Amino acid sequence: MIEARRPPSLVVVAGEPSGDFLGAAVVREIRSLRPDLEVFGLGGDELAAAGTELLSHVRDLSATGFFGVFLQVPRHNSIRRRLVEEVERRRPDAALFVDYPGFNIRVSGDLRAQGVPVAYYVAPKVWVWKTDDRPRFLASHVDRMLVLFRFEEAIWRAAGIPVTFVGHPARDLVRPAPDRAAFLSGVGLDPARPVLALLPGSRRPEVRRILPALLAAAEELVRREPSLQPLVALAASLDPGLLPPTLGGHPLRFAVGRTHEVLGAARLGLVACGTAALEAALLGTPCVVVYRVDPLTHRFGLARVKISRYALPNILAGRDVMPELIQEEMTPARIVEAALPLLAEGEPRRRMLEGFGELLGEIGPPGAAARAAAEVLQLIDSGRARRAFR
């Protein structure tokens, strides 16, 4: 039986703000080629703006740490069931999963069992862990793995999964404000004075753990360097009410959903470990990288990791390009100690900037979203071909 002609359709699953941002770029690329594409799934404001019908928002999936994830299991299961039911009802031509492996690995199996071709963008970081059987497990869940780093190709190819190195989307997505002075004036800062960027993370639990130390360090840095102006970059999914109204007797300025503009305008960044560290490197902004999880999560994870560095630029370079302050080391005093040499012109700042230049060869050329979109479009076409006859 020949199925009635219908528009191409795609289900997208992105469970956190970074995945929402990256997935939206891919959806926009696909829709530039197929304007009639219908998209639905899980995501945030970026995917919604790209034309995705959201069944659930990323804020409904937010959890960090072992116990945080455990407490969210009932809600995650409910969202998963609704998504699977919608996929069964709508029968999309393909699925795009973006990062968020704890949730996406399970759901990818559900959708593949329904015959939906699956692309996985931003592969699980199996290279972090001493033992990780996800490559073997995902061989039955994924039709195409789209990886950001060249060294990841061999990992997934060895598991029998077709893999494409598309490069890191940060090469295209990371851009400073086109007019630094206008941007800083717009958030209430003096463009003639240096800016200290504070990036406490994208999820509420990590912000609550990290922000107090960043604010205390910022206050001390301003005391020593009075011309410095702190500016907090808040993820679009976060409530500005998390921030105190003042810092050191002055209004605390912030910008929501404008991480790149904040980093690009800054003399120095105090940055929670994650993609922001790589973004800072691409923008040429020296950084101190920090992170803290709850003690039990850290103790559980420490015995399982095989990496000795946590900041992505440091992992890619195989050396300490940026200073890292993790767990107990993340104190205001240690942050200030690491930050002061990077504020001034001198050898520490020069060495860091030179290290940033070395990273470009490790993350591929511009055009990652377009290359990922081409791979997903192939799956959409193959899915439509299979569904054309029943």
Secondary structure, DSSP 8 states (H G I E B T S, - for coil): -B------EEEEEE-SHHHHHHHHHHHHHHHHH-TT-EEEEEE-HHHHHTTEEEEEEGGGT---HHHHHHHTHHHHHHHHHHHHHHHHHH--SEEEEES-HHHHHHHHHHHHHTT--EEEES---GGGBSS--HHHHHTTT-SEEEESSTTHHHHHHHTT--EEE---THHHH----SSHHHHHHHTT--TTS-EEEEE--SSHHHHHHHHHHHHHHHHHHHHHSTT-EEEEEE-TTS-GGGS-SEETTEE-EEEES-HHHHHHH-SEEEEESSHHHHHHHHHT--EEEEE---HHHHHHHHTTB--S--SHHHHHHTS-SS-EEEGGG--HHHHHHHHHHHHSSSHHHHHHHHHHHHHGGGS--S-HHHHHHHHHHHHHHHHHHHHTB-
